[in-house]
Amino acid sequence: MSRSLLKPLHRRALWLPSPKHLLALRTLPLLLLVNGLRGHLLQLAAADGLSGPVPTIESAATPTAAPQGTALSTVGGRAPASVPTDVSPTKTADQWMVEGRKAQKADNQMEAVNDFLNAQRLAPNSPEPLYALGMSFFFMGLNESDTSYYDRAARHFKAALELDPQYDRAAFMMGMMEVVHNRLKEAEPYFQKAIGLSPQNHFYHLYYGTLLDRMGKYDGAIEQMLLAEKLSPSYPQSYLSLGQLYSRMRKYQEARIQLERAVHLNPSLTEAYYTLGGVYHHLGKNSESQSAYETFQRQITVQPKPDPLEKAMQGSPSVNPK
């Protein structure tokens, strides 16, 4: 949430968040984006409609060693993850991947890691198990707010990309891992590579736009977010992100259009109502502003816990970009 919207509001005319609400407000964008990110990344993990059908992994008759540097250490103090604990000679690599994706979707990441390791043992030359392992470690990092899991995830995404340099999902996630560590310049080439490999993926354009926003490249950010809207007109986060950027640029009419579209597509998009309240105020629409803030107040019922990835992804954009 942009800090610039907190200053121009007048208590006598509008509802303002209490200190308790302000605490939740600072972390609200993180939760909202995490929820959207988690759902979308589960799609990325399963390759649902983003990079064509899920690749088939041919089971290896004689398993060979995994690529150097891809073996995993212990997970959560349990048995070494580099040695699968449930190896069945009757299952193929594809079957292990199916089981792993089910566990991953159910947020049982320890089980998913074991399943993906079995798949990797049977298909050591496929990037799919490595990428899936990276995603499970990524989700562990989200769940526990522990960036050390992101380092493990990055090693697997990198190994997957080395096996298949055309793997757009691995390139995108490598960019996200650079963002985690606030290495924005290093992240940009990975986002560009992912877009080059999958130019119709609106999710890549949206997050590349978010990255450019953080880097102060506002024209490029607007271009990418507009492309995301064009590619997926029903995805509300694109309109929210662009509306927030326009608001910080003091382009309030443009911001209003974007934010109203966002809440039309998703009436539960809590953060959009707060930003809309400020935008309406600047446009002299006090009754609409009051209504937006009241909706925001009704919807903000939790104080979400910030997570390192989205804190890095959101950052603190310039208050008033020109």
Secondary structure as GFF3:
##gff-version 3
##sequence-region A 1 322
A	DSSP	three_ten_helix	3	6	.	.	.	ID=ss1
A	DSSP	alpha_helix	19	46	.	.	.	ID=ss2
A	DSSP	alpha_helix	93	105	.	.	.	ID=ss3
A	DSSP	alpha_helix	109	122	.	.	.	ID=ss4
A	DSSP	alpha_helix	127	144	.	.	.	ID=ss5
A	DSSP	alpha_helix	148	163	.	.	.	ID=ss6
A	DSSP	alpha_helix	168	180	.	.	.	ID=ss7
A	DSSP	alpha_helix	184	197	.	.	.	ID=ss8
A	DSSP	alpha_helix	202	214	.	.	.	ID=ss9
A	DSSP	alpha_helix	218	231	.	.	.	ID=ss10
A	DSSP	alpha_helix	236	248	.	.	.	ID=ss11
A	DSSP	alpha_helix	252	265	.	.	.	ID=ss12
A	DSSP	alpha_helix	270	282	.	.	.	ID=ss13
A	DSSP	alpha_helix	286	299	.	.	.	ID=ss14
A	DSSP	alpha_helix	308	314	.	.	.	ID=ss15
###
